[in-house]
Amino acid sequence: MELRYPVILKPSSTIYVLGFLEAGNAWNNFSDYNPFKLHRSAGAGVRIFLPMFGLMGIDWGYGFDKVPNQSDAAGSQFHFVIGQQF
């Protein structure tokens, strides 16, 4: 879930601040499927759309649950976004 709030809505530059909550997982077999074993995260970010450069942004996220075999997946992380996503 993502909630965006527009700060500037001009054609020359559009700026949003946002907050998000995520949960997800992947399973190898349908018999392993458990919708209650999800890896959760939350965070905040900024999106800037400039016609000359396109969409750019920065997010800070915090993963609450440890991911097996990936010790760096949980905790605080920054992410940069360049370009429009589908």
All heavy atoms as an XYZ file, in Angstrom:
684
protein
N       0.851     -1.152      0.000
C       0.000      0.000      0.000
C       0.901      1.221      0.000
O       1.908      1.254      0.707
C      -0.881     -0.015      1.247
C      -1.753      1.191      1.362
S      -2.873      1.148      2.758
C      -1.770      1.348      4.107
N       0.547      2.204     -0.809
C       1.328      3.441     -0.887
C       0.381      4.626     -0.814
O      -0.671      4.628     -1.452
C       2.115      3.465     -2.186
C       2.943      4.716     -2.363
C       3.756      4.673     -3.637
O       4.655      3.811     -3.737
O       3.489      5.494     -4.526
N       0.748      5.607     -0.044
C      -0.037      6.832      0.083
C       0.849      7.993     -0.343
O       1.907      8.211      0.251
C      -0.520      7.028      1.512
C      -1.347      8.272      1.794
C      -2.651      8.226      1.016
C      -1.621      8.398      3.274
N       0.428      8.710     -1.397
C       1.187      9.855     -1.909
C       0.463     11.145     -1.580
O      -0.756     11.219     -1.627
C       1.332      9.784     -3.423
C       2.261      8.735     -3.894
C       2.436      8.822     -5.391
N       3.344      7.786     -5.854
C       3.772      7.696     -7.090
N       3.368      8.556     -8.001
N       4.592      6.739     -7.435
N       1.257     12.168     -1.294
C       0.707     13.497     -1.048
C       1.441     14.490     -1.955
O       2.671     14.596     -1.886
C       0.867     13.900      0.418
C       0.267     15.244      0.718
C      -1.097     15.374      0.888
C       1.064     16.369      0.803
C      -1.670     16.610      1.147
C       0.506     17.615      1.058
C      -0.860     17.717      1.236
O      -1.423     18.939      1.490
N       0.727     15.201     -2.816
C       1.395     16.142     -3.718
C       1.880     17.394     -2.972
O       1.141     17.980     -2.191
C       0.319     16.504     -4.732
C      -0.968     16.247     -4.037
C      -0.708     15.140     -3.055
N       3.113     17.763     -3.211
C       3.677     18.985     -2.632
C       3.628     20.102     -3.663
O       3.213     21.215     -3.359
C       5.125     18.744     -2.162
C       5.746     20.014     -1.610
C       5.174     17.636     -1.123
N       4.059     19.804     -4.900
C       4.019     20.768     -6.005
C       3.409     20.065     -7.218
O       3.846     18.974     -7.585
C       5.428     21.282     -6.359
C       6.031     22.033     -5.174
C       5.388     22.178     -7.590
C       7.470     22.443     -5.384
N       2.401     20.673     -7.841
C       1.741     20.085     -9.003
C       1.841     20.994    -10.230
O       0.871     21.199    -10.940
C       0.261     19.811     -8.696
C      -0.016     18.686     -7.719
C      -1.503     18.616     -7.401
C       0.467     17.375     -8.288
N       3.013     21.522    -10.504
C       3.204     22.374    -11.678
C       3.677     21.527    -12.850
O       4.342     20.507    -12.661
C       4.232     23.454    -11.371
C       3.752     24.414    -10.317
C       4.702     25.562    -10.158
C       4.112     26.521     -9.121
N       4.886     27.723     -9.017
N       3.348     21.919    -14.089
C       3.807     21.146    -15.251
C       5.328     21.079    -15.383
O       5.870     20.117    -15.902
C       3.202     21.883    -16.439
C       2.081     22.683    -15.881
C       2.444     22.990    -14.461
N       6.032     22.106    -14.893
C       7.489     22.109    -15.012
C       8.154     21.182    -13.993
O       9.270     20.721    -14.217
C       8.029     23.524    -14.853
O       7.666     24.042    -13.587
N       7.500     20.911    -12.882
C       8.017     19.961    -11.892
C       6.886     19.533    -10.963
O       6.113     20.345    -10.492
C       9.146     20.584    -11.075
O       8.659     21.640    -10.292
N       6.799     18.232    -10.739
C       5.802     17.665     -9.844
C       6.535     16.921     -8.744
O       7.404     16.095     -9.020
C       4.878     16.702    -10.603
O       4.306     17.389    -11.715
C       3.769     16.187     -9.714
N       6.196     17.222     -7.486
C       6.872     16.600     -6.353
C       5.829     15.989     -5.424
O       4.846     16.641     -5.068
C       7.734     17.617     -5.590
C       8.801     18.206     -6.528
C       8.386     16.973     -4.378
C       9.628     19.306     -5.918
N       6.065     14.727     -5.042
C       5.208     14.010     -4.091
C       6.051     13.497     -2.935
O       7.203     13.112     -3.130
C       4.591     12.771     -4.740
C       3.594     13.027     -5.827
C       3.987     13.039     -7.164
C       2.258     13.230     -5.533
C       3.080     13.249     -8.166
C       1.340     13.445     -6.540
C       1.752     13.454     -7.852
O       0.849     13.674     -8.852
N       5.478     13.477     -1.750
C       6.042     12.710     -0.643
C       5.157     11.493     -0.480
O       3.966     11.517     -0.821
C       6.134     13.525      0.666
C       7.125     14.657      0.530
C       4.787     14.046      1.098
N       5.712     10.402      0.017
C       4.922      9.175      0.118
C       5.330      8.349      1.322
O       6.437      8.461      1.829
C       5.066      8.346     -1.162
C       6.472      7.897     -1.554
C       6.725      6.479     -1.090
C       6.625      7.988     -3.050
N       4.401      7.521      1.749
C       4.638      6.510      2.778
C       4.120      5.189      2.252
O       3.171      5.157      1.476
N       4.774      4.089      2.632
C       4.336      2.792      2.126
C       4.462      1.692      3.164
O       5.263      1.772      4.090
C       5.096      2.412      0.851
C       6.588      2.277      1.030
C       7.161      1.089      1.423
C       7.412      3.353      0.773
C       8.526      0.968      1.579
C       8.779      3.249      0.912
C       9.341      2.055      1.323
N       3.622      0.682      2.997
C       3.644     -0.564      3.767
C       3.628     -1.705      2.764
O       2.846     -1.681      1.811
C       2.413     -0.678      4.668
C       2.212      0.412      5.707
C       0.838      0.278      6.348
C       3.290      0.339      6.763
N       4.494     -2.701      2.958
C       4.567     -3.826      2.025
C       4.619     -5.132      2.802
O       5.114     -5.179      3.929
C       5.837     -3.758      1.175
C       5.968     -2.552      0.323
C       7.281     -2.529     -0.427
O       8.320     -2.909      0.122
O       7.236     -2.129     -1.590
N       4.154     -6.189      2.156
C       4.282     -7.545      2.693
C       4.271     -8.506      1.521
O       3.499     -8.345      0.577
C       3.141     -7.867      3.651
N       5.150     -9.498      1.549
C       5.195    -10.458      0.450
C       6.122    -11.618      0.758
O       6.892    -11.590      1.717
N       6.045    -12.639     -0.067
C       6.896    -13.818      0.064
C       6.812    -14.601     -1.246
O       6.007    -14.293     -2.113
C       6.453    -14.688      1.243
C       7.574    -15.560      1.767
O       8.596    -15.738      1.123
N       7.375    -16.099      2.955
N       7.644    -15.613     -1.376
C       7.621    -16.492     -2.544
C       7.790    -17.928     -2.060
O       8.525    -18.191     -1.105
C       8.738    -16.129     -3.513
N       7.093    -18.854     -2.717
C       7.146    -20.258     -2.350
C       7.488    -21.089     -3.576
O       7.110    -20.751     -4.704
C       5.794    -20.710     -1.792
C       5.449    -20.038     -0.502
C       5.785    -20.445      0.746
C       4.714    -18.827     -0.327
N       5.310    -19.563      1.687
C       4.646    -18.556      1.053
C       4.107    -17.922     -1.201
C       3.999    -17.456      1.583
C       3.475    -16.826     -0.674
C       3.426    -16.604      0.703
N       8.191    -22.209     -3.376
C       8.572    -23.081     -4.481
C       7.419    -23.967     -4.946
O       7.312    -24.285     -6.122
C       9.748    -23.977     -4.086
C      11.031    -23.180     -3.944
O      11.224    -22.197     -4.647
N      11.871    -23.598     -3.026
N       6.576    -24.397     -4.023
C       5.459    -25.292     -4.329
C       4.174    -24.736     -3.755
O       4.188    -24.056     -2.729
C       5.695    -26.684     -3.735
C       6.952    -27.317     -4.263
O       7.207    -27.273     -5.459
N       7.744    -27.882     -3.364
N       3.075    -25.064     -4.388
C       1.780    -24.610     -3.875
C       1.493    -25.216     -2.499
O       0.847    -24.603     -1.668
C       0.660    -24.958     -4.856
C      -0.648    -24.350     -4.459
C      -0.868    -22.994     -4.627
C      -1.655    -25.121     -3.916
C      -2.064    -22.412     -4.256
C      -2.857    -24.559     -3.539
C      -3.064    -23.198     -3.715
N       2.005    -26.409     -2.238
C       1.777    -27.043     -0.934
C       2.497    -26.296      0.201
O       2.118    -26.428      1.357
C       2.237    -28.501     -0.964
O       3.618    -28.572     -1.261
N       3.521    -25.496     -0.118
C       4.235    -24.710      0.892
C       3.571    -23.361      1.160
O       3.986    -22.645      2.068
C       5.674    -24.449      0.435
C       6.480    -25.713      0.298
O       6.159    -26.701      0.980
O       7.430    -25.712     -0.520
N       2.587    -22.996      0.356
C       1.946    -21.684      0.444
C       1.340    -21.450      1.817
O       0.598    -22.282      2.345
C       0.865    -21.569     -0.635
C       0.045    -20.310     -0.547
C       0.585    -19.099     -0.916
C      -1.259    -20.352     -0.083
C      -0.158    -17.931     -0.839
C      -2.018    -19.200     -0.009
C      -1.453    -17.996     -0.383
O      -2.196    -16.852     -0.304
N       1.681    -20.320      2.423
C       1.112    -19.914      3.699
C       0.970    -18.395      3.673
O       1.957    -17.675      3.787
C       2.012    -20.346      4.859
C       1.401    -20.015      6.208
O       0.399    -19.322      6.294
N       2.016    -20.527      7.250
N      -0.254    -17.873      3.530
C      -0.432    -16.425      3.409
C      -0.126    -15.658      4.703
O      -0.115    -14.434      4.693
C      -1.899    -16.274      3.013
C      -2.553    -17.481      3.548
C      -1.531    -18.579      3.456
N       0.136    -16.371      5.805
C       0.422    -15.713      7.074
C       1.921    -15.622      7.355
O       2.315    -15.065      8.368
C      -0.295    -16.421      8.215
C      -1.784    -16.421      8.020
C      -2.440    -17.575      7.646
C      -2.514    -15.260      8.181
C      -3.810    -17.573      7.440
C      -3.879    -15.242      7.980
C      -4.536    -16.408      7.609
N       2.766    -16.167      6.469
C       4.217    -16.053      6.606
C       4.731    -15.063      5.567
O       5.226    -15.441      4.522
C       4.892    -17.411      6.430
C       4.646    -18.359      7.587
C       5.462    -19.597      7.438
C       6.897    -19.255      7.812
N       7.789    -20.410      7.781
N       4.564    -13.783      5.852
C       4.964    -12.726      4.935
C       6.127    -11.938      5.531
O       6.242    -11.812      6.747
C       3.795    -11.781      4.667
C       2.560    -12.407      4.027
C       1.447    -11.377      3.924
C       2.892    -12.974      2.667
N       6.968    -11.410      4.674
C       8.049    -10.529      5.088
C       7.539     -9.098      4.953
O       7.138     -8.670      3.881
C       9.286    -10.750      4.218
C       9.773    -12.157      4.262
N      10.358    -12.704      5.384
C       9.741    -13.142      3.351
C      10.687    -13.959      5.142
N      10.307    -14.248      3.893
N       7.564     -8.356      6.059
C       6.939     -7.032      6.111
C       7.980     -5.917      6.097
O       9.080     -6.085      6.614
C       6.108     -6.909      7.387
C       5.015     -7.972      7.481
C       4.490     -8.103      8.888
N       5.584     -8.588      9.734
C       5.687     -8.335     11.031
N       4.788     -7.618     11.631
N       6.695     -8.797     11.721
N       7.578     -4.765      5.521
C       8.434     -3.579      5.526
C       7.562     -2.327      5.451
O       6.393     -2.384      5.080
C       9.425     -3.609      4.373
O       8.747     -3.534      3.144
N       8.163     -1.203      5.817
C       7.488      0.092      5.765
C       8.539      1.155      5.471
O       9.736      0.935      5.684
C       6.789      0.392      7.083
N       8.085      2.299      4.978
C       9.048      3.352      4.695
C       8.408      4.621      4.181
O       7.191      4.758      4.151
N       9.279      5.550      3.755
C       8.850      6.846      3.247
C       9.780      7.256      2.117
O      10.895      6.746      1.999
C       8.893      7.889      4.358
N       9.310      8.178      1.284
C      10.139      8.605      0.167
C       9.643      9.881     -0.481
O       8.652     10.472     -0.061
N      10.356     10.279     -1.533
C      10.042     11.473     -2.307
C      10.134     11.109     -3.780
O      11.050     10.392     -4.199
C      11.048     12.607     -2.001
C      10.795     13.815     -2.886
C      10.994     13.005     -0.553
N       9.184     11.579     -4.597
C       9.211     11.400     -6.047
C       9.184     12.768     -6.699
O       8.383     13.634     -6.334
C       7.996     10.620     -6.551
C       7.914      9.210     -6.084
C       8.906      8.342     -6.845
N       8.771      6.950     -6.462
C       9.341      6.403     -5.405
N      10.088      7.132     -4.616
N       9.181      5.132     -5.141
N      10.066     12.957     -7.677
C      10.152     14.207     -8.424
C      10.030     13.868     -9.904
O      10.766     13.012    -10.397
C      11.488     14.923     -8.160
C      11.645     15.219     -6.673
C      11.595     16.198     -8.980
C      13.017     15.699     -6.278
N       9.081     14.506    -10.578
C       8.956     14.322    -12.021
C       9.345     15.618    -12.705
O       8.701     16.650    -12.537
C       7.537     13.923    -12.426
C       7.407     13.739    -13.904
C       7.879     12.581    -14.513
C       6.848     14.724    -14.694
C       7.780     12.409    -15.886
C       6.742     14.569    -16.069
C       7.218     13.409    -16.660
N      10.424     15.560    -13.481
C      10.880     16.687    -14.290
C      10.776     16.266    -15.749
O      11.300     15.213    -16.114
C      12.326     17.044    -13.952
C      12.583     17.451    -12.503
C      14.072     17.532    -12.240
C      11.917     18.780    -12.213
N      10.092     17.041    -16.602
C       9.929     16.632    -18.002
C      11.244     16.336    -18.721
O      11.316     15.448    -19.551
C       9.209     17.825    -18.638
C       8.514     18.487    -17.513
C       9.382     18.274    -16.307
N      12.303     17.029    -18.376
C      13.582     16.833    -19.048
C      14.255     15.520    -18.634
O      14.906     14.863    -19.440
C      14.509     18.010    -18.740
C      15.846     17.935    -19.427
S      16.842     19.329    -18.973
C      16.825     20.220    -20.499
N      14.098     15.092    -17.367
C      14.776     13.904    -16.850
C      13.839     12.723    -16.604
O      14.289     11.600    -16.473
C      15.496     14.239    -15.541
C      16.569     15.251    -15.705
C      16.384     16.545    -15.251
C      17.760     14.937    -16.329
C      17.376     17.496    -15.405
C      18.761     15.875    -16.484
C      18.563     17.169    -16.022
N      12.554     12.957    -16.440
C      11.605     11.894    -16.108
C      11.420     11.778    -14.602
O      11.647     12.721    -13.859
N      11.043     10.595    -14.163
C      10.756     10.355    -12.752
C      12.032      9.992    -12.004
O      12.805      9.133    -12.444
C       9.740      9.217    -12.614
C       9.301      8.899    -11.199
C       8.454     10.033    -10.644
C       8.518      7.603    -11.175
N      12.253     10.632    -10.865
C      13.377     10.325     -9.982
C      12.846     10.286     -8.558
O      11.859     10.940     -8.240
C      14.460     11.397    -10.090
C      15.069     11.523    -11.456
S      16.374     12.752    -11.526
C      15.461     14.250    -11.212
N      13.488      9.507     -7.716
C      13.042      9.450     -6.338
C      14.049      8.789     -5.422
O      15.015      8.172     -5.863
N      13.801      8.942     -4.143
C      14.588      8.283     -3.111
C      13.620      7.769     -2.054
O      12.654      8.452     -1.695
C      15.650      9.232     -2.506
C      16.527      8.483     -1.503
C      15.032     10.461     -1.900
C      17.753      9.240     -1.053
N      13.853      6.550     -1.598
C      13.023      5.921     -0.565
C      13.905      5.435      0.567
O      15.037      5.014      0.350
C      12.282      4.697     -1.112
C      11.254      5.044     -2.153
O      10.750      6.174     -2.132
O      10.953      4.170     -2.977
N      13.364      5.475      1.764
C      13.971      4.826      2.911
C      12.977      3.770      3.378
O      11.801      4.068      3.571
C      14.246      5.808      4.040
C      14.642      5.110      5.293
C      15.882      4.626      5.609
C      13.795      4.788      6.401
N      15.842      4.019      6.837
C      14.571      4.106      7.342
C      12.450      5.007      6.672
C      14.055      3.640      8.545
C      11.933      4.531      7.860
C      12.725      3.872      8.785
N      13.442      2.540      3.508
C      12.570      1.458      3.944
C      13.188      0.704      5.104
O      14.415      0.677      5.272
N      12.328      0.095      5.906
C      12.795     -0.716      7.033
C      12.119     -2.072      6.961
O      10.895     -2.166      7.000
C      12.476     -0.031      8.365
C      13.096     -0.760      9.523
C      14.416     -0.514      9.878
C      12.388     -1.715     10.235
C      15.010     -1.197     10.924
C      12.972     -2.403     11.272
C      14.284     -2.133     11.615
O      14.872     -2.821     12.644
N      12.915     -3.128      6.830
C      12.392     -4.490      6.817
C      12.291     -5.024      8.224
O      13.277     -5.013      8.974
N      11.121     -5.499      8.604
C      10.892     -5.952      9.973
C      11.280     -7.411     10.206
O      11.597     -7.785     11.326
C       9.413     -5.769     10.348
C       8.981     -4.338     10.321
C       8.113     -3.888      9.350
C       9.451     -3.435     11.251
C       7.708     -2.563      9.309
C       9.062     -2.110     11.228
C       8.186     -1.676     10.249
N      11.234     -8.240      9.174
C      11.440     -9.679      9.335
C      12.740    -10.117      8.659
O      13.088     -9.634      7.593
C      10.272    -10.447      8.708
C       8.951    -10.031      9.314
O       8.854     -9.984     10.551
O       8.025     -9.732      8.536
N      13.425    -11.062      9.292
C      14.634    -11.633      8.701
C      14.251    -12.549      7.542
O      13.271    -13.276      7.608
C      15.401    -12.413      9.746
C      15.838    -11.563     10.930
C      17.271    -11.797     11.227
C      17.697    -11.005     12.434
N      18.250     -9.747     12.131
N      15.029    -12.496      6.457
C      14.817    -13.340      5.292
C      15.866    -14.452      5.326
O      17.054    -14.164      5.447
C      14.933    -12.517      3.986
C      14.762    -13.400      2.771
C      13.914    -11.390      3.987
N      15.461    -15.730      5.229
C      16.447    -16.811      5.273
C      17.504    -16.675      4.181
O      17.199    -16.320      3.044
C      15.609    -18.078      5.046
C      14.214    -17.683      5.393
C      14.107    -16.220      5.098
N      18.748    -16.916      4.525
C      19.906    -16.888      3.618
C      20.228    -15.496      3.077
O      20.989    -15.377      2.122
C      19.720    -17.857      2.447
C      19.505    -19.277      2.919
O      20.119    -19.698      3.899
N      18.628    -19.995      2.258
N      19.634    -14.440      3.632
C      19.946    -13.071      3.229
C      20.021    -12.195      4.472
O      19.033    -11.603      4.886
C      18.893    -12.527      2.270
C      18.877    -13.214      0.934
C      17.881    -12.571     -0.007
O      17.169    -11.645      0.341
N      17.841    -13.073     -1.222
N      21.194    -12.123      5.064
C      21.341    -11.411      6.330
C      21.159     -9.898      6.195
O      20.808     -9.229      7.157
C      22.716    -11.696      6.930
O      23.728    -11.264      6.043
N      21.379     -9.337      4.999
C      21.257     -7.894      4.829
C      19.878     -7.445      4.347
O      19.672     -6.267      4.078
C      22.321     -7.386      3.868
C      22.177     -7.980      2.474
O      21.513     -9.012      2.329
O      22.739     -7.390      1.537
N      18.915     -8.350      4.223
C      17.591     -7.989      3.704
C      16.744     -7.252      4.745
O      15.912     -6.430      4.386
C      16.848     -9.228      3.229
N      16.921     -7.535      6.023
C      16.142     -6.868      7.067
C      16.870     -5.602      7.518
O      18.059     -5.425      7.284
C      15.928     -7.805      8.243
N      16.147     -4.710      8.167
C      16.745     -3.484      8.672
C      16.518     -2.304      7.744
O      15.677     -2.326      6.868
N      17.319     -1.273      7.941
C      17.166     -0.011      7.230
C      17.923     -0.028      5.904
O      19.068     -0.462      5.844
C      17.697      1.110      8.120
O      17.581      2.350      7.506
N      17.263      0.465      4.834
C      17.892      0.553      3.509
C      17.373      1.777      2.767
O      16.223      2.178      2.941
C      17.569     -0.681      2.658
C      18.180     -1.943      3.139
C      17.953     -3.075      2.153
O      17.469     -2.886      1.043
N      18.305     -4.276      2.571
N      18.248      2.348      1.923
C      17.858      3.421      1.022
C      17.789      2.866     -0.391
O      18.583      2.000     -0.767
C      18.876      4.579      1.064
C      18.722      5.461      2.262
C      19.476      5.250      3.384
C      17.799      6.494      2.249
C      19.334      6.065      4.496
C      17.640      7.304      3.346
C      18.407      7.087      4.474
N      16.838      3.380     -1.182
C      16.684      2.966     -2.580
C      16.511      4.219     -3.435
O      15.803      5.144     -3.056
C      15.450      2.072     -2.758
C      15.566      0.774     -2.071
N      15.884     -0.379     -2.733
C      15.426      0.424     -0.778
C      15.935     -1.370     -1.865
N      15.664     -0.903     -0.678
N      17.174      4.213     -4.592
C      17.034      5.295     -5.554
C      16.195      4.803     -6.718
O      16.339      3.666     -7.152
C      18.409      5.742     -6.061
C      19.260      6.334     -4.967
C      20.208      5.564     -4.322
C      19.099      7.643     -4.591
C      20.985      6.081     -3.317
C      19.864      8.193     -3.577
C      20.815      7.407     -2.935
N      15.334      5.663     -7.236
C      14.459      5.316     -8.355
C      14.751      6.267     -9.502
O      14.752      7.494     -9.308
C      12.967      5.452     -7.942
C      12.058      5.148     -9.112
C      12.657      4.564     -6.762
N      15.021      5.713    -10.678
C      15.211      6.529    -11.870
C      14.365      5.903    -12.977
O      14.527      4.738    -13.303
C      16.689      6.557    -12.315
C      17.544      7.176    -11.204
C      16.837      7.340    -13.612
C      19.020      7.126    -11.480
N      13.424      6.663    -13.515
C      12.582      6.166    -14.597
C      11.218      5.705    -14.114
O      11.027      5.399    -12.949
N      10.292      5.680    -15.042
C       8.917      5.261    -14.747
C       8.845      3.741    -14.605
O       9.410      3.014    -15.391
C       7.983      5.703    -15.876
C       6.539      5.390    -15.649
C       5.929      6.235    -14.563
O       6.306      7.374    -14.383
N       5.005      5.686    -13.835
N       8.144      3.275    -13.602
C       7.939      1.847    -13.400
C       6.567      1.445    -13.884
O       5.645      2.234    -13.868
C       8.108      1.487    -11.929
C       9.498      1.778    -11.415
C       9.626      1.461     -9.954
O       8.679      1.065     -9.316
N      10.799      1.669     -9.415
N       6.409      0.214    -14.275
C       5.119     -0.275    -14.766
C       4.232     -0.575    -13.588
O       4.556     -1.257    -12.726
C       5.249     -1.559    -15.540
C       6.243     -1.519    -16.660
C       7.558     -1.188    -16.476
C       5.829     -1.826    -17.924
C       8.460     -1.184    -17.504
C       6.722     -1.830    -18.972
C       8.049     -1.511    -18.764
